[in-house]
Amino acid sequence: MNDPILEEAAPVKQSARIKVNPPVFFTSAGLILAFALFGALFSERAGMVFGQVQQFIVLDFGWFYIAAVAGFLGFALFLMVSRYGDIKLGPDDCEPEYGYLSWFAMLFSAGMGIGLVFFGVAEPIQHYASPPVGEGGTVDAARQALVLTFFHWGFHAWGIYVVVGLALAYFSFRRGLPLTVRSALYPLIGNRIHGPIGHTVDVFAVLGTMFGVATSLGVGVLQVNAGFAYLFGMPVGTPVQLALIAVITGLATMSVFLGLDKGVKRLSELNIILAVLLLLFVLFAGSTVFLLEALMQNIGTYLASFVQRTFRMYAYEPNPWLGDWTLFYWGWWIAWSPFVGMFIARISRGRTIRQFVAGVLLVPVLFTCLWMTVFGNTAINLDMTGVAPIADTVSNNLPIALFEMLNQLPFSAITSLIATLLVITFFVTSADSGALVIDMITSGGAENPPVWQRIFWAVSAGGIAAVLLVAGGLDALQTAAIASALPFAVIMVFICFGLLRALQMEDLGSAVDLSQPINAPADPELSWKQRLASITQLFHRHEIEHFLNQIARPAIDEVANELQQRGLAPELVQEGDRLELTVPHGERGAFRYTIRSRAFLAPSFVWAETKKAHDEERRHFRAMAHSSEGEHTHDVTGYTSAQLIHDLLNRYAHFRHARRLA
């Protein structure tokens, strides 16, 4: 039996015990295992190699990191102000899944992490004590310390996340491609994203995410160790840190087992509560007026020096500070971009590109500026006024910076305990969420893959963090972030070109195979009486509901049953006034055909309507259809069952042709 649908469907089916894209999963797992064995068995040699790799990248590719990150931010700003800003991340008639308040709250949580807690005091106090240029410990050094910190944690970091998150959201929600990084290259290489090139892109995304998460976990364990040493006198050293990694990775594994709603969601809520409480305490327990004044001045100085600082490479005055700080951060953010990008993409369906870019750039950056000012300026103020020599204390021990600062404020034991708990909960959510993202990439975007796969990646992240600590501590963590980001930075350049080309094709009405145009699906033949009735008649809500329930639902049910008999696994969902058929095709993406009731303002010739006119009475309704092929929403009101099936199959044939499935 040579049915092409059956032939295509067979390799997609996998055991319920494993749902992976084999080339990506096994290649990524093999490379990570090889790295872990090398670091564990030859730790001294690994430390030397890490140092040489970092030096090579900083000296020979530092310029590329600087240019690339500046380009990513510029590209994001261009999209925000261009005509493309009005394009929605999804069908034209879709609405955001979350209101502004909920969306901003989730962006706020995305901006939080182990890094903010670790570097909130450590980075400003280090720049104050040892600035890249000039004398440390001065008023000028204090003024520049927060500007440098803002520079590393501000618009550039989130510009990187915008590029990846926007590409993922656009190609998944508007073009129906899998929610994986390879999909962003579709406009450039077409269906080759499903071959070796696409597999390679996803492997680099996995490696970057793994080492980015491992870097965060390593930094977090250093601070947890310092917190327990301060609170309970626990010794500080590698054996203790390895034990802490094992324990907290175990907690992350439990979070994975509990699932997204009971695990990550509740821990994320706890993170935000603890973080805000700690922030407000330091703000009001410290010099409140000074901190608010410093916040305004810090933001102004940061914006004033923005362009100069963006491109400063110390070419005429070679300085290791660039590699130790700026390039480390650029590498870290690029490595984290698939992780954070996928998160912000998943919560942004229905937003316009302009809303997406503006929200992602402004909300987390403003909060980060507030956090860094409150913690960093409090520590610097304590040092400058002679209350406590924090700069000298933490010069060779960055993890204790936060606890030294909290020790100078009331209730230091309680706040230090909260800070330690905050780092632990961030550790767990980072490992859990990172494992989820990696699992999605390695499974080809499969929905609900087995839990053991996420547990495997969560444990792997803890293992890599342990190896890096043994092989070189904080220096090895920095090297891992910088090195793993280099290939993905190159991929991100192509992502920008792919996204721009796709947006340009929006003007031409092409929405799927951007590398070679395909004729749009043909509309079913309608009689002239049907067309006239559709044009002139105004339908009430109950009439469209009747159409969805009595005509559209049975017709699509019939198609779904036939697809199931041919070896596919269609899913038909009806929620309220929306009817959606989904036909998954593994790593090739899923075909979706959606019909929903949409309200329109009824035409009126009344000069002014009274408030007695209800919204329901002033609106008429249509049945609007849209497929994952991304073409504009079309009106199917008044179609017969046969015409509706014809319309659906035209779109499905277009999908299969574009994905080389038939």
Summary of the structure (lengths in Angstrom):
residues: 662
radius of gyration: 27.1
end to end distance: 15.5
largest distance: 87.5
contacts: 2312
relative contact order: 0.16
helix: 71%
strand: 6%
